[in-house]
């Protein structure tokens, strides 16, 4: 069994970015205990890396800044958030 805590709230990439870009982020991030996945964390990191020079006010800037805020919190050891590894889909799963 995993020793890391798991919380009943599971958040995906889009919802985390949306909340991270609001004025309520600090309050919500500190008061919620939630779990996200390694896939979500990877997607957030991709948004940060692929939007290094995002134009001011663009969707890319929105994705980058929200992703950075979420990653700071997920990577904080004192955070009440946890990250779990999901099993990847096998190649050609669901294909006929």
N, CA, C and O atoms as a printed pandas DataFrame, in Angstrom:
     atom_number atom_name residue_name chain_id  residue_number  x_coord  y_coord  z_coord
0              1         N          UNK        A               1    0.840   -1.184    0.000
1              2        CA          UNK        A               1    0.000    0.000    0.000
2              3         C          UNK        A               1    0.878    1.237    0.000
3              4         O          UNK        A               1    1.962    1.253    0.583
4              5         N          UNK        A               2    0.393    2.261   -0.658
5              6        CA          UNK        A               2    1.114    3.531   -0.710
6              7         C          UNK        A               2    1.011    4.242    0.630
7              8         O          UNK        A               2   -0.022    4.191    1.298
8              9         N          UNK        A               3    2.086    4.902    1.010
9             10        CA          UNK        A               3    2.086    5.613    2.285
10            11         C          UNK        A               3    1.659    7.067    2.132
11            12         O          UNK        A               3    1.432    7.752    3.130
12            13         N          UNK        A               4    1.548    7.546    0.900
13            14        CA          UNK        A               4    1.145    8.931    0.681
14            15         C          UNK        A               4   -0.348    9.085    0.923
15            16         O          UNK        A               4   -1.128    8.177    0.638
16            17         N          UNK        A               5   -0.741   10.240    1.450
17            18        CA          UNK        A               5   -2.168   10.457    1.697
18            19         C          UNK        A               5   -2.946   10.563    0.393
19            20         O          UNK        A               5   -2.423   11.012   -0.628
20            21         N          UNK        A               6   -4.183   10.149    0.446
21            22        CA          UNK        A               6   -5.095   10.306   -0.691
22            23         C          UNK        A               6   -6.317   11.030   -0.176
23            24         O          UNK        A               6   -6.775   10.776    0.938
24            25         N          UNK        A               7   -6.837   11.915   -0.969
25            26        CA          UNK        A               7   -7.961   12.740   -0.550
26            27         C          UNK        A               7   -9.158   12.498   -1.465
27            28         O          UNK        A               7   -8.986   12.126   -2.625
28            29         N          UNK        A               8  -10.362   12.705   -0.953
29            30        CA          UNK        A               8  -11.558   12.384   -1.732
30            31         C          UNK        A               8  -11.803   13.297   -2.932
31            32         O          UNK        A               8  -12.599   12.951   -3.805
32            33         N          UNK        A               9  -11.150   14.439   -2.997
33            34        CA          UNK        A               9  -11.320   15.323   -4.149
34            35         C          UNK        A               9  -10.234   15.033   -5.168
35            36         O          UNK        A               9   -9.047   15.084   -4.849
36            37         N          UNK        A              10  -10.639   14.730   -6.395
37            38        CA          UNK        A              10   -9.693   14.474   -7.477
38            39         C          UNK        A              10   -9.867   15.582   -8.502
39            40         O          UNK        A              10  -10.971   15.799   -9.001
40            41         N          UNK        A              11   -8.785   16.283   -8.821
41            42        CA          UNK        A              11   -8.872   17.427   -9.726
42            43         C          UNK        A              11   -8.089   17.165  -11.003
43            44         O          UNK        A              11   -7.020   16.557  -10.976
44            45         N          UNK        A              12   -8.637   17.634  -12.126
45            46        CA          UNK        A              12   -7.953   17.470  -13.401
46            47         C          UNK        A              12   -7.238   18.767  -13.782
47            48         O          UNK        A              12   -7.355   19.781  -13.093
48            49         N          UNK        A              13   -6.506   18.717  -14.875
49            50        CA          UNK        A              13   -5.672   19.832  -15.311
50            51         C          UNK        A              13   -6.472   21.104  -15.550
51            52         O          UNK        A              13   -6.128   22.157  -15.015
52            53         N          UNK        A              14   -7.519   21.023  -16.336
53            54        CA          UNK        A              14   -8.292   22.218  -16.692
54            55         C          UNK        A              14   -8.914   22.891  -15.481
55            56         O          UNK        A              14   -8.900   24.117  -15.375
56            57         N          UNK        A              15   -9.454   22.103  -14.576
57            58        CA          UNK        A              15  -10.086   22.700  -13.395
58            59         C          UNK        A              15   -9.051   23.362  -12.501
59            60         O          UNK        A              15   -9.315   24.427  -11.943
60            61         N          UNK        A              16   -7.895   22.764  -12.354
61            62        CA          UNK        A              16   -6.850   23.364  -11.531
62            63         C          UNK        A              16   -6.354   24.678  -12.128
63            64         O          UNK        A              16   -6.162   25.654  -11.402
64            65         N          UNK        A              17   -6.147   24.711  -13.434
65            66        CA          UNK        A              17   -5.695   25.940  -14.094
66            67         C          UNK        A              17   -6.747   27.031  -13.956
67            68         O          UNK        A              17   -6.418   28.182  -13.671
68            69         N          UNK        A              18   -8.007   26.675  -14.157
69            70        CA          UNK        A              18   -9.087   27.664  -14.054
70            71         C          UNK        A              18   -9.125   28.294  -12.667
71            72         O          UNK        A              18   -9.239   29.514  -12.543
72            73         N          UNK        A              19   -9.033   27.482  -11.634
73            74        CA          UNK        A              19   -9.077   28.004  -10.263
74            75         C          UNK        A              19   -7.801   28.777   -9.939
75            76         O          UNK        A              19   -7.851   29.789   -9.239
76            77         N          UNK        A              20   -6.669   28.313  -10.439
77            78        CA          UNK        A              20   -5.391   28.983  -10.160
78            79         C          UNK        A              20   -5.352   30.395  -10.727
79            80         O          UNK        A              20   -4.597   31.238  -10.242
80            81         N          UNK        A              21   -6.147   30.656  -11.737
81            82        CA          UNK        A              21   -6.172   31.981  -12.354
82            83         C          UNK        A              21   -7.238   32.896  -11.756
83            84         O          UNK        A              21   -7.577   33.915  -12.358
84            85         N          UNK        A              22   -7.768   32.556  -10.595
85            86        CA          UNK        A              22   -8.761   33.409   -9.933
86            87         C          UNK        A              22   -8.158   34.075   -8.703
87            88         O          UNK        A              22   -7.084   33.698   -8.235
88            89         N          UNK        A              23   -8.868   35.067   -8.193
89            90        CA          UNK        A              23   -8.447   35.752   -6.968
90            91         C          UNK        A              23   -8.584   34.854   -5.749
91            92         O          UNK        A              23   -8.012   35.151   -4.700
92            93         N          UNK        A              24   -9.319   33.778   -5.864
93            94        CA          UNK        A              24   -9.566   32.876   -4.738
94            95         C          UNK        A              24   -8.512   31.780   -4.597
95            96         O          UNK        A              24   -8.593   30.959   -3.684
96            97         N          UNK        A              25   -7.534   31.760   -5.485
97            98        CA          UNK        A              25   -6.562   30.674   -5.506
98            99         C          UNK        A              25   -5.895   30.437   -4.155
99           100         O          UNK        A              25   -5.882   29.305   -3.673
100          101         N          UNK        A              26   -5.348   31.466   -3.540
101          102        CA          UNK        A              26   -4.605   31.275   -2.290
102          103         C          UNK        A              26   -5.474   30.663   -1.198
103          104         O          UNK        A              26   -5.039   29.768   -0.475
104          105         N          UNK        A              27   -6.695   31.148   -1.086
105          106        CA          UNK        A              27   -7.608   30.621   -0.067
106          107         C          UNK        A              27   -7.956   29.165   -0.370
107          108         O          UNK        A              27   -7.902   28.311    0.515
108          109         N          UNK        A              28   -8.308   28.889   -1.612
109          110        CA          UNK        A              28   -8.697   27.528   -1.989
110          111         C          UNK        A              28   -7.525   26.552   -1.905
111          112         O          UNK        A              28   -7.681   25.436   -1.410
112          113         N          UNK        A              29   -6.377   26.958   -2.377
113          114        CA          UNK        A              29   -5.217   26.064   -2.378
114          115         C          UNK        A              29   -4.823   25.667   -0.961
115          116         O          UNK        A              29   -4.415   24.531   -0.718
116          117         N          UNK        A              30   -4.946   26.600   -0.034
117          118        CA          UNK        A              30   -4.562   26.306    1.348
118          119         C          UNK        A              30   -5.637   25.574    2.135
119          120         O          UNK        A              30   -5.334   24.916    3.130
120          121         N          UNK        A              31   -6.882   25.678    1.706
121          122        CA          UNK        A              31   -7.960   25.072    2.493
122          123         C          UNK        A              31   -8.421   23.714    1.958
123          124         O          UNK        A              31   -9.072   22.960    2.681
124          125         N          UNK        A              32   -8.098   23.395    0.718
125          126        CA          UNK        A              32   -8.519   22.119    0.137
126          127         C          UNK        A              32   -7.441   21.055    0.279
127          128         O          UNK        A              32   -6.250   21.337    0.148
128          129         N          UNK        A              33   -7.868   19.852    0.542
129          130        CA          UNK        A              33   -6.983   18.693    0.491
130          131         C          UNK        A              33   -7.465   17.870   -0.693
131          132         O          UNK        A              33   -8.569   17.324   -0.666
132          133         N          UNK        A              34   -6.645   17.781   -1.727
133          134        CA          UNK        A              34   -7.087   17.050   -2.908
134          135         C          UNK        A              34   -5.969   16.208   -3.481
135          136         O          UNK        A              34   -4.801   16.340   -3.116
136          137         N          UNK        A              35   -6.365   15.345   -4.385
137          138        CA          UNK        A              35   -5.428   14.457   -5.059
138          139         C          UNK        A              35   -5.490   14.734   -6.550
139          140         O          UNK        A              35   -6.568   14.931   -7.111
140          141         N          UNK        A              36   -4.333   14.748   -7.182
141          142        CA          UNK        A              36   -4.270   14.838   -8.624
142          143         C          UNK        A              36   -3.394   13.685   -9.110
143          144         O          UNK        A              36   -2.912   12.889   -8.304
144          145         N          UNK        A              37   -3.190   13.595  -10.403
145          146        CA          UNK        A              37   -2.449   12.456  -10.954
146          147         C          UNK        A              37   -1.129   12.893  -11.570
147          148         O          UNK        A              37   -0.923   14.072  -11.857
148          149         N          UNK        A              38   -0.245   11.932  -11.767
149          150        CA          UNK        A              38    1.017   12.224  -12.436
150          151         C          UNK        A              38    0.773   12.706  -13.868
151          152         O          UNK        A              38    1.561   13.491  -14.394
152          153         N          UNK        A              39   -0.296   12.252  -14.497
153          154        CA          UNK        A              39   -0.635   12.697  -15.849
154          155         C          UNK        A              39   -0.985   14.181  -15.825
155          156         O          UNK        A              39   -0.539   14.940  -16.686
156          157         N          UNK        A              40   -1.771   14.592  -14.854
157          158        CA          UNK        A              40   -2.128   15.998  -14.704
158          159         C          UNK        A              40   -0.869   16.833  -14.472
159          160         O          UNK        A              40   -0.694   17.885  -15.088
160          161         N          UNK        A              41   -0.008   16.369  -13.596
161          162        CA          UNK        A              41    1.231   17.098  -13.293
162          163         C          UNK        A              41    2.088   17.235  -14.552
163          164         O          UNK        A              41    2.680   18.288  -14.792
164          165         N          UNK        A              42    2.154   16.179  -15.349
165          166        CA          UNK        A              42    2.907   16.212  -16.607
166          167         C          UNK        A              42    2.291   17.226  -17.581
167          168         O          UNK        A              42    3.021   17.974  -18.231
168          169         N          UNK        A              43    0.977   17.258  -17.687
169          170        CA          UNK        A              43    0.299   18.218  -18.562
170          171         C          UNK        A              43    0.572   19.651  -18.107
171          172         O          UNK        A              43    0.811   20.529  -18.936
172          173         N          UNK        A              44    0.536   19.890  -16.802
173          174        CA          UNK        A              44    0.834   21.221  -16.273
174          175         C          UNK        A              44    2.256   21.636  -16.635
175          176         O          UNK        A              44    2.490   22.769  -17.055
176          177         N          UNK        A              45    3.200   20.720  -16.473
177          178        CA          UNK        A              45    4.596   21.029  -16.804
178          179         C          UNK        A              45    4.744   21.308  -18.293
179          180         O          UNK        A              45    5.520   22.183  -18.679
180          181         N          UNK        A              46    4.018   20.584  -19.133
181          182        CA          UNK        A              46    4.045   20.846  -20.579
182          183         C          UNK        A              46    3.542   22.247  -20.897
183          184         O          UNK        A              46    4.109   22.924  -21.755
184          185         N          UNK        A              47    2.482   22.696  -20.216
185          186        CA          UNK        A              47    1.969   24.053  -20.436
186          187         C          UNK        A              47    3.024   25.093  -20.075
187          188         O          UNK        A              47    3.176   26.093  -20.776
188          189         N          UNK        A              48    3.741   24.865  -19.001
189          190        CA          UNK        A              48    4.786   25.805  -18.581
190          191         C          UNK        A              48    5.919   25.816  -19.608
191          192         O          UNK        A              48    6.359   26.883  -20.035
192          193         N          UNK        A              49    6.385   24.650  -19.998
193          194        CA          UNK        A              49    7.528   24.549  -20.915
194          195         C          UNK        A              49    7.207   25.026  -22.327
195          196         O          UNK        A              49    8.055   25.638  -22.976
196          197         N          UNK        A              50    6.007   24.757  -22.809
197          198        CA          UNK        A              50    5.681   25.094  -24.199
198          199         C          UNK        A              50    5.216   26.536  -24.375
199          200         O          UNK        A              50    5.067   27.002  -25.504
200          201         N          UNK        A              51    4.988   27.236  -23.289
201          202        CA          UNK        A              51    4.508   28.618  -23.385
202          203         C          UNK        A              51    5.472   29.599  -22.723
203          204         O          UNK        A              51    5.051   30.547  -22.059
204          205         N          UNK        A              52    6.762   29.363  -22.909
205          206        CA          UNK        A              52    7.784   30.185  -22.269
206          207         C          UNK        A              52    7.623   31.661  -22.615
207          208         O          UNK        A              52    7.753   32.511  -21.734
208          209         N          UNK        A              53    7.351   31.977  -23.846
209          210        CA          UNK        A              53    7.232   33.372  -24.286
210          211         C          UNK        A              53    5.805   33.685  -24.720
211          212         O          UNK        A              53    5.584   34.252  -25.790
212          213         N          UNK        A              54    4.864   33.323  -23.904
213          214        CA          UNK        A              54    3.449   33.540  -24.230
214          215         C          UNK        A              54    3.138   35.036  -24.271
215          216         O          UNK        A              54    3.539   35.773  -23.369
216          217         N          UNK        A              55    2.431   35.493  -25.304
217          218        CA          UNK        A              55    2.065   36.912  -25.403
218          219         C          UNK        A              55    1.131   37.335  -24.264
219          220         O          UNK        A              55    0.282   36.562  -23.820
220          221         N          UNK        A              56    1.302   38.551  -23.810
221          222        CA          UNK        A              56    0.474   39.119  -22.741
222          223         C          UNK        A              56   -1.010   39.006  -23.093
223          224         O          UNK        A              56   -1.426   39.392  -24.185
224          225         N          UNK        A              57   -1.794   38.480  -22.169
225          226        CA          UNK        A              57   -3.239   38.382  -22.347
226          227         C          UNK        A              57   -3.708   37.214  -23.201
227          228         O          UNK        A              57   -4.904   37.078  -23.457
228          229         N          UNK        A              58   -2.784   36.373  -23.645
229          230        CA          UNK        A              58   -3.151   35.257  -24.527
230          231         C          UNK        A              58   -3.600   34.035  -23.726
231          232         O          UNK        A              58   -3.373   33.936  -22.520
232          233         N          UNK        A              59   -4.240   33.117  -24.434
233          234        CA          UNK        A              59   -4.643   31.848  -23.824
234          235         C          UNK        A              59   -3.411   31.100  -23.312
235          236         O          UNK        A              59   -3.447   30.470  -22.255
236          237         N          UNK        A              60   -2.329   31.180  -24.076
237          238        CA          UNK        A              60   -1.092   30.508  -23.689
238          239         C          UNK        A              60   -0.550   31.058  -22.370
239          240         O          UNK        A              60   -0.053   30.303  -21.533
240          241         N          UNK        A              61   -0.648   32.377  -22.189
241          242        CA          UNK        A              61   -0.207   32.976  -20.930
242          243         C          UNK        A              61   -1.091   32.495  -19.776
243          244         O          UNK        A              61   -0.600   32.207  -18.685
244          245         N          UNK        A              62   -2.387   32.413  -20.029
245          246        CA          UNK        A              62   -3.347   31.924  -19.033
246          247         C          UNK        A              62   -2.978   30.499  -18.599
247          248         O          UNK        A              62   -2.958   30.194  -17.407
248          249         N          UNK        A              63   -2.688   29.637  -19.570
249          250        CA          UNK        A              63   -2.311   28.252  -19.277
250          251         C          UNK        A              63   -0.991   28.182  -18.515
251          252         O          UNK        A              63   -0.861   27.428  -17.550
252          253         N          UNK        A              64   -0.016   28.972  -18.955
253          254        CA          UNK        A              64    1.306   28.955  -18.322
254          255         C          UNK        A              64    1.242   29.438  -16.880
255          256         O          UNK        A              64    1.757   28.770  -15.984
256          257         N          UNK        A              65    0.620   30.583  -16.644
257          258        CA          UNK        A              65    0.582   31.147  -15.296
258          259         C          UNK        A              65   -0.237   30.285  -14.337
259          260         O          UNK        A              65    0.157   30.085  -13.188
260          261         N          UNK        A              66   -1.365   29.779  -14.802
261          262        CA          UNK        A              66   -2.166   28.893  -13.965
262          263         C          UNK        A              66   -1.417   27.615  -13.636
263          264         O          UNK        A              66   -1.448   27.145  -12.498
264          265         N          UNK        A              67   -0.748   27.057  -14.625
265          266        CA          UNK        A              67    0.023   25.825  -14.423
266          267         C          UNK        A              67    1.161   26.041  -13.437
267          268         O          UNK        A              67    1.418   25.187  -12.588
268          269         N          UNK        A              68    1.839   27.169  -13.542
269          270        CA          UNK        A              68    2.933   27.462  -12.610
270          271         C          UNK        A              68    2.429   27.540  -11.171
271          272         O          UNK        A              68    3.055   27.006  -10.256
272          273         N          UNK        A              69    1.305   28.201  -10.982
273          274        CA          UNK        A              69    0.744   28.324   -9.630
274          275         C          UNK        A              69    0.366   26.956   -9.063
275          276         O          UNK        A              69    0.619   26.672   -7.892
276          277         N          UNK        A              70   -0.236   26.117   -9.891
277          278        CA          UNK        A              70   -0.631   24.782   -9.434
278          279         C          UNK        A              70    0.606   23.948   -9.099
279          280         O          UNK        A              70    0.655   23.302   -8.052
280          281         N          UNK        A              71    1.596   23.962   -9.977
281          282        CA          UNK        A              71    2.804   23.167   -9.742
282          283         C          UNK        A              71    3.533   23.595   -8.473
283          284         O          UNK        A              71    4.061   22.749   -7.750
284          285         N          UNK        A              72    3.569   24.884   -8.196
285          286        CA          UNK        A              72    4.196   25.357   -6.957
286          287         C          UNK        A              72    3.532   24.703   -5.748
287          288         O          UNK        A              72    4.201   24.300   -4.797
288          289         N          UNK        A              73    2.219   24.607   -5.803
289          290        CA          UNK        A              73    1.486   24.040   -4.672
290          291         C          UNK        A              73    1.623   22.514   -4.611
291          292         O          UNK        A              73    1.790   21.950   -3.529
292          293         N          UNK        A              74    1.553   21.856   -5.754
293          294        CA          UNK        A              74    1.672   20.394   -5.787
294          295         C          UNK        A              74    3.061   19.959   -5.316
295          296         O          UNK        A              74    3.200   18.952   -4.623
296          297         N          UNK        A              75    4.078   20.717   -5.694
297          298        CA          UNK        A              75    5.456   20.355   -5.348
298          299         C          UNK        A              75    5.862   20.770   -3.938
299          300         O          UNK        A              75    6.932   20.384   -3.465
300          301         N          UNK        A              76    5.029   21.545   -3.267
301          302        CA          UNK        A              76    5.321   21.998   -1.906
302          303         C          UNK        A              76    5.107   20.838   -0.932
303          304         O          UNK        A              76    3.994   20.328   -0.806
304          305         N          UNK        A              77    6.162   20.427   -0.252
305          306        CA          UNK        A              77    6.071   19.290    0.670
306          307         C          UNK        A              77    5.126   19.539    1.838
307          308         O          UNK        A              77    4.605   18.590    2.423
308          309         N          UNK        A              78    4.900   20.804    2.183
309          310        CA          UNK        A              78    4.006   21.103    3.305
310          311         C          UNK        A              78    2.548   21.236    2.856
311          312         O          UNK        A              78    1.663   21.480    3.676
312          313         N          UNK        A              79    2.306   21.076    1.570
313          314        CA          UNK        A              79    0.958   21.176    1.013
314          315         C          UNK        A              79    0.105   19.978    1.428
315          316         O          UNK        A              79    0.620   18.886    1.667
316          317         N          UNK        A              80   -1.198   20.202    1.509
317          318        CA          UNK        A              80   -2.124   19.108    1.834
318          319         C          UNK        A              80   -2.562   18.350    0.582
319          320         O          UNK        A              80   -3.462   17.514    0.651
320          321         N          UNK        A              81   -1.940   18.631   -0.548
321          322        CA          UNK        A              81   -2.292   17.969   -1.795
322          323         C          UNK        A              81   -1.428   16.733   -1.996
323          324         O          UNK        A              81   -0.301   16.657   -1.506
324          325         N          UNK        A              82   -1.975   15.772   -2.724
325          326        CA          UNK        A              82   -1.206   14.575   -3.045
326          327         C          UNK        A              82   -1.290   14.300   -4.545
327          328         O          UNK        A              82   -2.194   14.770   -5.235
328          329         N          UNK        A              83   -0.337   13.539   -5.017
329          330        CA          UNK        A              83   -0.276   13.187   -6.433
330          331         C          UNK        A              83   -0.107   11.673   -6.517
331          332         O          UNK        A              83    0.797   11.110   -5.899
332          333         N          UNK        A              84   -0.969   11.023   -7.277
333          334        CA          UNK        A              84   -0.902    9.571   -7.424
334          335         C          UNK        A              84   -0.537    9.205   -8.856
335          336         O          UNK        A              84   -0.812    9.947   -9.798
336          337         N          UNK        A              85    0.079    8.063   -8.992
337          338        CA          UNK        A              85    0.444    7.549  -10.307
338          339         C          UNK        A              85   -0.719    6.734  -10.849
339          340         O          UNK        A              85   -1.266    5.870  -10.164
340          341         N          UNK        A              86   -1.082    7.024  -12.083
341          342        CA          UNK        A              86   -2.136    6.243  -12.726
342          343         C          UNK        A              86   -1.480    5.259  -13.689
343          344         O          UNK        A              86   -0.400    5.514  -14.223
344          345         N          UNK        A              87   -2.135    4.163  -13.892
345          346        CA          UNK        A              87   -1.618    3.146  -14.800
346          347         C          UNK        A              87   -1.873    3.618  -16.226
347          348         O          UNK        A              87   -3.008    3.938  -16.581
348          349         N          UNK        A              88   -0.816    3.664  -17.052
349          350        CA          UNK        A              88   -1.026    4.103  -18.435
350          351         C          UNK        A              88   -1.856    3.101  -19.223
351          352         O          UNK        A              88   -1.850    1.902  -18.944
352          353         N          UNK        A              89   -2.561    3.619  -20.203
353          354        CA          UNK        A              89   -3.339    2.753  -21.082
354          355         C          UNK        A              89   -2.406    1.916  -21.934
355          356         O          UNK        A              89   -1.390    2.423  -22.411
356          357         N          UNK        A              90   -2.725    0.644  -22.137
357          358        CA          UNK        A              90   -1.884   -0.173  -23.012
358          359         C          UNK        A              90   -1.942    0.355  -24.447
359          360         O          UNK        A              90   -2.937    0.960  -24.846
360          361         N          UNK        A              91   -0.887    0.128  -25.215
361          362        CA          UNK        A              91   -0.906    0.568  -26.611
362          363         C          UNK        A              91   -2.100   -0.036  -27.348
363          364         O          UNK        A              91   -2.426   -1.209  -27.167
364          365         N          UNK        A              92   -2.731    0.763  -28.163
365          366        CA          UNK        A              92   -3.862    0.351  -28.999
366          367         C          UNK        A              92   -5.058   -0.129  -28.188
367          368         O          UNK        A              92   -5.876   -0.902  -28.686
368          369         N          UNK        A              93   -5.164    0.320  -26.956
369          370        CA          UNK        A              93   -6.321   -0.061  -26.130
370          371         C          UNK        A              93   -7.588    0.493  -26.762
371          372         O          UNK        A              93   -7.654    1.672  -27.110
372          373         N          UNK        A              94   -8.554   -0.333  -26.902
373          374        CA          UNK        A              94   -9.829    0.092  -27.470
374          375         C          UNK        A              94   -9.858    0.108  -28.985
375          376         O          UNK        A              94  -10.909    0.362  -29.574
376          377         N          UNK        A              95   -8.732   -0.156  -29.631
377          378        CA          UNK        A              95   -8.692   -0.183  -31.099
378          379         C          UNK        A              95   -9.050   -1.581  -31.581
379          380         O          UNK        A              95   -8.745   -2.577  -30.925
380          381         N          UNK        A              96   -9.691   -1.638  -32.721
381          382        CA          UNK        A              96  -10.068   -2.939  -33.286
382          383         C          UNK        A              96   -9.187   -3.301  -34.434
383          384         O          UNK        A              96   -9.359   -4.363  -35.032
